[in-house]
Amino acid sequence: MTLEFRCSAVGVTDCKSVTKADSAEELLGKVAAHARDVHEVELNQTLINYALTTVKEV
Ligand SMILES: [Zn+2]
């Protein structure tokens, strides 16, 4: 199972980043690092929950 998250799915339309991982925990870790490094956003629980609603299984 591979999970995929796209910044564009949460409204960051100028970011073409696609993050993939084998588990939700791994995915969230990568997304959190990307959000911090690229968007200077610290994920809180609300953002995590929202992000998870957009995650697709690929
Ligand atoms: Zn991004």
N, CA, C, O and the ligand as a Tripos MOL2 file, in Angstrom:
@<TRIPOS>MOLECULE
protein
  233   231    59     0     0
PROTEIN
NO_CHARGES

@<TRIPOS>ATOM
      1 N           0.8430   -1.1950    0.0000 N.3       1 MET1
      2 CA          0.0000    0.0000    0.0000 C.3       1 MET1
      3 C           0.8810    1.2490    0.0000 C.2       1 MET1
      4 O           1.7880    1.3890    0.8200 O.2       1 MET1
      5 N           0.5970    2.1360   -0.9230 N.am      2 THR2
      6 CA          1.3230    3.4020   -0.9500 C.3       2 THR2
      7 C           0.3240    4.5380   -0.7970 C.2       2 THR2
      8 O          -0.6980    4.5870   -1.4810 O.2       2 THR2
      9 N           0.6410    5.4500    0.1150 N.am      3 LEU3
     10 CA         -0.2100    6.6160    0.3400 C.3       3 LEU3
     11 C           0.4350    7.8260   -0.3110 C.2       3 LEU3
     12 O           1.6560    7.9790   -0.3130 O.2       3 LEU3
     13 N          -0.4020    8.6680   -0.8550 N.am      4 GLU4
     14 CA          0.1040    9.8310   -1.5800 C.3       4 GLU4
     15 C          -0.5830   11.1050   -1.0780 C.2       4 GLU4
     16 O          -1.8010   11.1550   -0.9040 O.2       4 GLU4
     17 N           0.2390   12.1250   -0.8550 N.am      5 PHE5
     18 CA         -0.2830   13.4310   -0.4510 C.3       5 PHE5
     19 C           0.2410   14.4900   -1.4080 C.2       5 PHE5
     20 O           1.4290   14.5180   -1.7300 O.2       5 PHE5
     21 N          -0.6490   15.3550   -1.8560 N.am      6 ARG6
     22 CA         -0.2620   16.4800   -2.7180 C.3       6 ARG6
     23 C          -0.6080   17.7850   -2.0300 C.2       6 ARG6
     24 O          -1.7140   17.9580   -1.5190 O.2       6 ARG6
     25 N           0.3500   18.7030   -2.0230 N.am      7 CYS7
     26 CA          0.0810   20.0210   -1.4460 C.3       7 CYS7
     27 C          -1.0930   20.6870   -2.1670 C.2       7 CYS7
     28 O          -1.9000   21.3790   -1.5460 O.2       7 CYS7
     29 N          -1.1810   20.4740   -3.4780 N.am      8 SER8
     30 CA         -2.2420   21.1230   -4.2460 C.3       8 SER8
     31 C          -3.6250   20.6960   -3.7580 C.2       8 SER8
     32 O          -4.5970   21.4330   -3.9230 O.2       8 SER8
     33 N          -3.7170   19.4970   -3.1510 N.am      9 ALA9
     34 CA         -5.0080   18.9950   -2.6760 C.3       9 ALA9
     35 C          -5.5110   19.7580   -1.4610 C.2       9 ALA9
     36 O          -6.7050   19.7290   -1.1630 O.2       9 ALA9
     37 N          -4.6110   20.4420   -0.7520 N.am     10 VAL10
     38 CA         -5.0390   21.2230    0.4090 C.3      10 VAL10
     39 C          -5.0050   22.7210    0.1080 C.2      10 VAL10
     40 O          -5.0320   23.5520    1.0160 O.2      10 VAL10
     41 N          -4.9460   23.0470   -1.1790 N.am     11 GLY11
     42 CA         -5.0800   24.4450   -1.5700 C.3      11 GLY11
     43 C          -3.7770   25.1710   -1.8270 C.2      11 GLY11
     44 O          -3.7850   26.3580   -2.1550 O.2      11 GLY11
     45 N          -2.6390   24.4680   -1.6830 N.am     12 VAL12
     46 CA         -1.3510   25.0950   -1.9830 C.3      12 VAL12
     47 C          -1.0790   24.8670   -3.4690 C.2      12 VAL12
     48 O          -0.2940   24.0020   -3.8570 O.2      12 VAL12
     49 N          -1.7570   25.6760   -4.2850 N.am     13 THR13
     50 CA         -1.7790   25.3930   -5.7130 C.3      13 THR13
     51 C          -0.4390   25.6590   -6.4030 C.2      13 THR13
     52 O          -0.1920   25.1420   -7.4930 O.2      13 THR13
     53 N           0.4310   26.4670   -5.7720 N.am     14 ASP14
     54 CA          1.7140   26.7600   -6.4100 C.3      14 ASP14
     55 C           2.7880   25.7480   -6.0310 C.2      14 ASP14
     56 O           3.9370   25.8860   -6.4500 O.2      14 ASP14
     57 N           2.4360   24.7390   -5.2500 N.am     15 CYS15
     58 CA          3.4000   23.7080   -4.8710 C.3      15 CYS15
     59 C           3.0400   22.4150   -5.5810 C.2      15 CYS15
     60 O           1.9220   21.9150   -5.4580 O.2      15 CYS15
     61 N           4.0020   21.8790   -6.3260 N.am     16 LYS16
     62 CA          3.7490   20.6570   -7.0960 C.3      16 LYS16
     63 C           4.2290   19.4150   -6.3690 C.2      16 LYS16
     64 O           4.3270   18.3320   -6.9460 O.2      16 LYS16
     65 N           4.5280   19.5940   -5.0850 N.am     17 SER17
     66 CA          5.0910   18.4840   -4.3240 C.3      17 SER17
     67 C           4.1170   17.3190   -4.1950 C.2      17 SER17
     68 O           2.9370   17.5060   -3.8990 O.2      17 SER17
     69 N           4.6280   16.1240   -4.4210 N.am     18 VAL18
     70 CA          3.8760   14.8940   -4.1870 C.3      18 VAL18
     71 C           4.6810   14.0570   -3.2070 C.2      18 VAL18
     72 O           5.8300   13.7060   -3.4770 O.2      18 VAL18
     73 N           4.0800   13.7400   -2.0760 N.am     19 THR19
     74 CA          4.7520   12.9640   -1.0470 C.3      19 THR19
     75 C           4.1430   11.5730   -0.9990 C.2      19 THR19
     76 O           2.9220   11.4250   -0.9450 O.2      19 THR19
     77 N           4.9980   10.5520   -1.0210 N.am     20 LYS20
     78 CA          4.5090    9.1720   -0.9670 C.3      20 LYS20
     79 C           5.1720    8.4320    0.1790 C.2      20 LYS20
     80 O           6.3340    8.6710    0.5070 O.2      20 LYS20
     81 N           4.4050    7.5210    0.7860 N.am     21 ALA21
     82 CA          4.9500    6.6940    1.8620 C.3      21 ALA21
     83 C           4.1140    5.4360    1.9850 C.2      21 ALA21
     84 O           3.0280    5.3290    1.4160 O.2      21 ALA21
     85 N           4.6560    4.4700    2.7560 N.am     22 ASP22
     86 CA          3.9870    3.1770    2.8880 C.3      22 ASP22
     87 C           3.0110    3.1240    4.0560 C.2      22 ASP22
     88 O           2.2070    2.1970    4.1590 O.2      22 ASP22
     89 N           3.0830    4.1270    4.9410 N.am     23 SER23
     90 CA          2.1640    4.1380    6.0810 C.3      23 SER23
     91 C           1.7870    5.5760    6.3960 C.2      23 SER23
     92 O           2.4860    6.5100    6.0020 O.2      23 SER23
     93 N           0.6830    5.7510    7.1040 N.am     24 ALA24
     94 CA          0.2210    7.0930    7.4560 C.3      24 ALA24
     95 C           1.2330    7.8040    8.3370 C.2      24 ALA24
     96 O           1.4460    9.0080    8.1970 O.2      24 ALA24
     97 N           1.8690    7.0510    9.2590 N.am     25 GLU25
     98 CA          2.8500    7.6700   10.1510 C.3      25 GLU25
     99 C           4.0300    8.2230    9.3590 C.2      25 GLU25
    100 O           4.4730    9.3500    9.5790 O.2      25 GLU25
    101 N           4.5310    7.4020    8.4300 N.am     26 GLU26
    102 CA          5.6660    7.8160    7.6220 C.3      26 GLU26
    103 C           5.2840    9.0150    6.7540 C.2      26 GLU26
    104 O           6.0470    9.9700    6.6110 O.2      26 GLU26
    105 N           4.0820    8.9370    6.1800 N.am     27 LEU27
    106 CA          3.6140   10.0190    5.3160 C.3      27 LEU27
    107 C           3.5300   11.3270    6.0910 C.2      27 LEU27
    108 O           3.9870   12.3670    5.6180 O.2      27 LEU27
    109 N           2.9430   11.2710    7.2830 N.am     28 LEU28
    110 CA          2.7890   12.4840    8.0810 C.3      28 LEU28
    111 C           4.1430   13.0740    8.4630 C.2      28 LEU28
    112 O           4.3070   14.2930    8.5130 O.2      28 LEU28
    113 N           5.1060   12.2020    8.7300 N.am     29 GLY29
    114 CA          6.4510   12.6700    9.0500 C.3      29 GLY29
    115 C           7.0550   13.4410    7.8950 C.2      29 GLY29
    116 O           7.6400   14.5090    8.0780 O.2      29 GLY29
    117 N           6.9030   12.8770    6.6810 N.am     30 LYS30
    118 CA          7.4510   13.5270    5.4910 C.3      30 LYS30
    119 C           6.7120   14.8240    5.1840 C.2      30 LYS30
    120 O           7.3260   15.8280    4.8240 O.2      30 LYS30
    121 N           5.3770   14.7940    5.3290 N.am     31 VAL31
    122 CA          4.5780   15.9910    5.0440 C.3      31 VAL31
    123 C           4.9120   17.0950    6.0480 C.2      31 VAL31
    124 O           5.0180   18.2660    5.6830 O.2      31 VAL31
    125 N           5.0770   16.7120    7.3160 N.am     32 ALA32
    126 CA          5.4090   17.6960    8.3490 C.3      32 ALA32
    127 C           6.7480   18.3560    8.0420 C.2      32 ALA32
    128 O           6.8950   19.5700    8.1830 O.2      32 ALA32
    129 N           7.7260   17.5500    7.6210 N.am     33 ALA33
    130 CA          9.0550   18.0840    7.2980 C.3      33 ALA33
    131 C           8.9750   19.0060    6.0870 C.2      33 ALA33
    132 O           9.5990   20.0670    6.0670 O.2      33 ALA33
    133 N           8.2120   18.6040    5.0870 N.am     34 HIS34
    134 CA          8.0360   19.4180    3.8850 C.3      34 HIS34
    135 C           7.3460   20.7450    4.2280 C.2      34 HIS34
    136 O           7.7670   21.8080    3.7710 O.2      34 HIS34
    137 N           6.2900   20.6690    5.0310 N.am     35 ALA35
    138 CA          5.5470   21.8720    5.4030 C.3      35 ALA35
    139 C           6.4510   22.8480    6.1510 C.2      35 ALA35
    140 O           6.3830   24.0590    5.9400 O.2      35 ALA35
    141 N           7.2910   22.3140    7.0210 N.am     36 ARG36
    142 CA          8.1850   23.1420    7.8250 C.3      36 ARG36
    143 C           9.2860   23.7470    6.9470 C.2      36 ARG36
    144 O           9.5520   24.9460    7.0200 O.2      36 ARG36
    145 N           9.9140   22.9250    6.1290 N.am     37 ASP37
    146 CA         11.0630   23.3740    5.3420 C.3      37 ASP37
    147 C          10.6580   24.2870    4.1930 C.2      37 ASP37
    148 O          11.3130   25.2970    3.9380 O.2      37 ASP37
    149 N           9.5850   23.9350    3.5030 N.am     38 VAL38
    150 CA          9.2160   24.6400    2.2750 C.3      38 VAL38
    151 C           8.1930   25.7460    2.5330 C.2      38 VAL38
    152 O           8.2900   26.8380    1.9750 O.2      38 VAL38
    153 N           7.2150   25.4480    3.3850 N.am     39 HIS39
    154 CA          6.1280   26.4110    3.5810 C.3      39 HIS39
    155 C           6.2080   27.1470    4.9170 C.2      39 HIS39
    156 O           5.3980   28.0310    5.1970 O.2      39 HIS39
    157 N           7.1980   26.7710    5.7440 N.am     40 GLU40
    158 CA          7.3590   27.3820    7.0660 C.3      40 GLU40
    159 C           6.0700   27.3010    7.8730 C.2      40 GLU40
    160 O           5.6700   28.2530    8.5440 O.2      40 GLU40
    161 N           5.4310   26.1350    7.7860 N.am     41 VAL41
    162 CA          4.1980   25.8750    8.5220 C.3      41 VAL41
    163 C           4.4380   24.6850    9.4470 C.2      41 VAL41
    164 O           4.9410   23.6410    9.0310 O.2      41 VAL41
    165 N           4.0670   24.8720   10.7020 N.am     42 GLU42
    166 CA          4.1580   23.7760   11.6710 C.3      42 GLU42
    167 C           2.7930   23.1020   11.7260 C.2      42 GLU42
    168 O           1.7900   23.7380   12.0500 O.2      42 GLU42
    169 N           2.7610   21.8030   11.4050 N.am     43 LEU43
    170 CA          1.4670   21.1100   11.3770 C.3      43 LEU43
    171 C           0.9010   20.9610   12.7870 C.2      43 LEU43
    172 O           1.5950   20.5100   13.6990 O.2      43 LEU43
    173 N          -0.3550   21.3410   12.9560 N.am     44 ASN44
    174 CA         -1.0620   21.0450   14.2040 C.3      44 ASN44
    175 C          -2.1000   19.9630   13.9100 C.2      44 ASN44
    176 O          -2.2370   19.5220   12.7700 O.2      44 ASN44
    177 N          -2.8200   19.5450   14.9290 N.am     45 GLN45
    178 CA         -3.7410   18.4200   14.7510 C.3      45 GLN45
    179 C          -4.8180   18.7230   13.7160 C.2      45 GLN45
    180 O          -5.2200   17.8410   12.9570 O.2      45 GLN45
    181 N          -5.2870   19.9730   13.6850 N.am     46 THR46
    182 CA         -6.3140   20.3470   12.7170 C.3      46 THR46
    183 C          -5.7970   20.1960   11.2880 C.2      46 THR46
    184 O          -6.4840   19.6590   10.4180 O.2      46 THR46
    185 N          -4.5800   20.6760   11.0620 N.am     47 LEU47
    186 CA         -3.9900   20.5720    9.7270 C.3      47 LEU47
    187 C          -3.7190   19.1210    9.3570 C.2      47 LEU47
    188 O          -3.9050   18.7150    8.2100 O.2      47 LEU47
    189 N          -3.2770   18.3460   10.3420 N.am     48 ILE48
    190 CA         -3.0140   16.9220   10.0880 C.3      48 ILE48
    191 C          -4.3060   16.2120    9.6900 C.2      48 ILE48
    192 O          -4.3310   15.4410    8.7310 O.2      48 ILE48
    193 N          -5.3830   16.4800   10.4400 N.am     49 ASN49
    194 CA         -6.6640   15.8380   10.1240 C.3      49 ASN49
    195 C          -7.1300   16.2250    8.7300 C.2      49 ASN49
    196 O          -7.6300   15.3880    7.9780 O.2      49 ASN49
    197 N          -6.9650   17.4950    8.3910 N.am     50 TYR50
    198 CA         -7.3720   17.9700    7.0740 C.3      50 TYR50
    199 C          -6.5200   17.3150    5.9850 C.2      50 TYR50
    200 O          -7.0350   16.8660    4.9610 O.2      50 TYR50
    201 N          -5.2290   17.2710    6.2220 N.am     51 ALA51
    202 CA         -4.3320   16.6540    5.2450 C.3      51 ALA51
    203 C          -4.7030   15.1940    5.0150 C.2      51 ALA51
    204 O          -4.6890   14.7070    3.8850 O.2      51 ALA51
    205 N          -5.0360   14.5020    6.1080 N.am     52 LEU52
    206 CA         -5.3550   13.0760    5.9940 C.3      52 LEU52
    207 C          -6.6020   12.8370    5.1500 C.2      52 LEU52
    208 O          -6.7210   11.7970    4.5020 O.2      52 LEU52
    209 N          -7.5370   13.7950    5.1520 N.am     53 THR53
    210 CA         -8.7430   13.6150    4.3520 C.3      53 THR53
    211 C          -8.4420   13.6640    2.8470 C.2      53 THR53
    212 O          -9.2500   13.2140    2.0340 O.2      53 THR53
    213 N          -7.2820   14.2100    2.4860 N.am     54 THR54
    214 CA         -6.9330   14.3370    1.0730 C.3      54 THR54
    215 C          -5.9670   13.2490    0.6000 C.2      54 THR54
    216 O          -5.6660   13.1440   -0.5890 O.2      54 THR54
    217 N          -5.4870   12.4430    1.5470 N.am     55 VAL55
    218 CA         -4.5080   11.4020    1.2100 C.3      55 VAL55
    219 C          -5.1850   10.3300    0.3390 C.2      55 VAL55
    220 O          -6.3030    9.8940    0.6130 O.2      55 VAL55
    221 N          -4.4780    9.9280   -0.7040 N.am     56 LYS56
    222 CA         -5.0100    8.8810   -1.5860 C.3      56 LYS56
    223 C          -4.1400    7.6470   -1.5170 C.2      56 LYS56
    224 O          -2.9250    7.7250   -1.3350 O.2      56 LYS56
    225 N          -4.7900    6.5030   -1.6670 N.am     57 GLU57
    226 CA         -4.0680    5.2500   -1.7870 C.3      57 GLU57
    227 C          -3.7730    5.0390   -3.2530 C.2      57 GLU57
    228 O          -4.6780    5.0830   -4.0870 O.2      57 GLU57
    229 N          -2.5050    4.8100   -3.5750 N.am     58 VAL58
    230 CA         -2.1500    4.6520   -4.9840 C.3      58 VAL58
    231 C          -1.4550    3.3150   -5.2270 C.2      58 VAL58
    232 O          -1.0830    3.0090   -6.3600 O.2      58 VAL58
    233 ZN          4.2870   21.8570   -0.5690 Zn       59 ZN59
@<TRIPOS>BOND
     1     1     2 1
     2     2     3 1
     3     3     4 2
     4     3     5 am
     5     5     6 1
     6     6     7 1
     7     7     8 2
     8     7     9 am
     9     9    10 1
    10    10    11 1
    11    11    12 2
    12    11    13 am
    13    13    14 1
    14    14    15 1
    15    15    16 2
    16    15    17 am
    17    17    18 1
    18    18    19 1
    19    19    20 2
    20    19    21 am
    21    21    22 1
    22    22    23 1
    23    23    24 2
    24    23    25 am
    25    25    26 1
    26    26    27 1
    27    27    28 2
    28    27    29 am
    29    29    30 1
    30    30    31 1
    31    31    32 2
    32    31    33 am
    33    33    34 1
    34    34    35 1
    35    35    36 2
    36    35    37 am
    37    37    38 1
    38    38    39 1
    39    39    40 2
    40    39    41 am
    41    41    42 1
    42    42    43 1
    43    43    44 2
    44    43    45 am
    45    45    46 1
    46    46    47 1
    47    47    48 2
    48    47    49 am
    49    49    50 1
    50    50    51 1
    51    51    52 2
    52    51    53 am
    53    53    54 1
    54    54    55 1
    55    55    56 2
    56    55    57 am
    57    57    58 1
    58    58    59 1
    59    59    60 2
    60    59    61 am
    61    61    62 1
    62    62    63 1
    63    63    64 2
    64    63    65 am
    65    65    66 1
    66    66    67 1
    67    67    68 2
    68    67    69 am
    69    69    70 1
    70    70    71 1
    71    71    72 2
    72    71    73 am
    73    73    74 1
    74    74    75 1
    75    75    76 2
    76    75    77 am
    77    77    78 1
    78    78    79 1
    79    79    80 2
    80    79    81 am
    81    81    82 1
    82    82    83 1
    83    83    84 2
    84    83    85 am
    85    85    86 1
    86    86    87 1
    87    87    88 2
    88    87    89 am
    89    89    90 1
    90    90    91 1
    91    91    92 2
    92    91    93 am
    93    93    94 1
    94    94    95 1
    95    95    96 2
    96    95    97 am
    97    97    98 1
    98    98    99 1
    99    99   100 2
   100    99   101 am
   101   101   102 1
   102   102   103 1
   103   103   104 2
   104   103   105 am
   105   105   106 1
   106   106   107 1
   107   107   108 2
   108   107   109 am
   109   109   110 1
   110   110   111 1
   111   111   112 2
   112   111   113 am
   113   113   114 1
   114   114   115 1
   115   115   116 2
   116   115   117 am
   117   117   118 1
   118   118   119 1
   119   119   120 2
   120   119   121 am
   121   121   122 1
   122   122   123 1
   123   123   124 2
   124   123   125 am
   125   125   126 1
   126   126   127 1
   127   127   128 2
   128   127   129 am
   129   129   130 1
   130   130   131 1
   131   131   132 2
   132   131   133 am
   133   133   134 1
   134   134   135 1
   135   135   136 2
   136   135   137 am
   137   137   138 1
   138   138   139 1
   139   139   140 2
   140   139   141 am
   141   141   142 1
   142   142   143 1
   143   143   144 2
   144   143   145 am
   145   145   146 1
   146   146   147 1
   147   147   148 2
   148   147   149 am
   149   149   150 1
   150   150   151 1
   151   151   152 2
   152   151   153 am
   153   153   154 1
   154   154   155 1
   155   155   156 2
   156   155   157 am
   157   157   158 1
   158   158   159 1
   159   159   160 2
   160   159   161 am
   161   161   162 1
   162   162   163 1
   163   163   164 2
   164   163   165 am
   165   165   166 1
   166   166   167 1
   167   167   168 2
   168   167   169 am
   169   169   170 1
   170   170   171 1
   171   171   172 2
   172   171   173 am
   173   173   174 1
   174   174   175 1
   175   175   176 2
   176   175   177 am
   177   177   178 1
   178   178   179 1
   179   179   180 2
   180   179   181 am
   181   181   182 1
   182   182   183 1
   183   183   184 2
   184   183   185 am
   185   185   186 1
   186   186   187 1
   187   187   188 2
   188   187   189 am
   189   189   190 1
   190   190   191 1
   191   191   192 2
   192   191   193 am
   193   193   194 1
   194   194   195 1
   195   195   196 2
   196   195   197 am
   197   197   198 1
   198   198   199 1
   199   199   200 2
   200   199   201 am
   201   201   202 1
   202   202   203 1
   203   203   204 2
   204   203   205 am
   205   205   206 1
   206   206   207 1
   207   207   208 2
   208   207   209 am
   209   209   210 1
   210   210   211 1
   211   211   212 2
   212   211   213 am
   213   213   214 1
   214   214   215 1
   215   215   216 2
   216   215   217 am
   217   217   218 1
   218   218   219 1
   219   219   220 2
   220   219   221 am
   221   221   222 1
   222   222   223 1
   223   223   224 2
   224   223   225 am
   225   225   226 1
   226   226   227 1
   227   227   228 2
   228   227   229 am
   229   229   230 1
   230   230   231 1
   231   231   232 2
@<TRIPOS>SUBSTRUCTURE
     1 MET1         2 RESIDUE 1 A MET
     2 THR2         6 RESIDUE 1 A THR
     3 LEU3        10 RESIDUE 1 A LEU
     4 GLU4        14 RESIDUE 1 A GLU
     5 PHE5        18 RESIDUE 1 A PHE
     6 ARG6        22 RESIDUE 1 A ARG
     7 CYS7        26 RESIDUE 1 A CYS
     8 SER8        30 RESIDUE 1 A SER
     9 ALA9        34 RESIDUE 1 A ALA
    10 VAL10       38 RESIDUE 1 A VAL
    11 GLY11       42 RESIDUE 1 A GLY
    12 VAL12       46 RESIDUE 1 A VAL
    13 THR13       50 RESIDUE 1 A THR
    14 ASP14       54 RESIDUE 1 A ASP
    15 CYS15       58 RESIDUE 1 A CYS
    16 LYS16       62 RESIDUE 1 A LYS
    17 SER17       66 RESIDUE 1 A SER
    18 VAL18       70 RESIDUE 1 A VAL
    19 THR19       74 RESIDUE 1 A THR
    20 LYS20       78 RESIDUE 1 A LYS
    21 ALA21       82 RESIDUE 1 A ALA
    22 ASP22       86 RESIDUE 1 A ASP
    23 SER23       90 RESIDUE 1 A SER
    24 ALA24       94 RESIDUE 1 A ALA
    25 GLU25       98 RESIDUE 1 A GLU
    26 GLU26      102 RESIDUE 1 A GLU
    27 LEU27      106 RESIDUE 1 A LEU
    28 LEU28      110 RESIDUE 1 A LEU
    29 GLY29      114 RESIDUE 1 A GLY
    30 LYS30      118 RESIDUE 1 A LYS
    31 VAL31      122 RESIDUE 1 A VAL
    32 ALA32      126 RESIDUE 1 A ALA
    33 ALA33      130 RESIDUE 1 A ALA
    34 HIS34      134 RESIDUE 1 A HIS
    35 ALA35      138 RESIDUE 1 A ALA
    36 ARG36      142 RESIDUE 1 A ARG
    37 ASP37      146 RESIDUE 1 A ASP
    38 VAL38      150 RESIDUE 1 A VAL
    39 HIS39      154 RESIDUE 1 A HIS
    40 GLU40      158 RESIDUE 1 A GLU
    41 VAL41      162 RESIDUE 1 A VAL
    42 GLU42      166 RESIDUE 1 A GLU
    43 LEU43      170 RESIDUE 1 A LEU
    44 ASN44      174 RESIDUE 1 A ASN
    45 GLN45      178 RESIDUE 1 A GLN
    46 THR46      182 RESIDUE 1 A THR
    47 LEU47      186 RESIDUE 1 A LEU
    48 ILE48      190 RESIDUE 1 A ILE
    49 ASN49      194 RESIDUE 1 A ASN
    50 TYR50      198 RESIDUE 1 A TYR
    51 ALA51      202 RESIDUE 1 A ALA
    52 LEU52      206 RESIDUE 1 A LEU
    53 THR53      210 RESIDUE 1 A THR
    54 THR54      214 RESIDUE 1 A THR
    55 VAL55      218 RESIDUE 1 A VAL
    56 LYS56      222 RESIDUE 1 A LYS
    57 GLU57      226 RESIDUE 1 A GLU
    58 VAL58      230 RESIDUE 1 A VAL
    59 ZN59       233 GROUP 0 **** ****
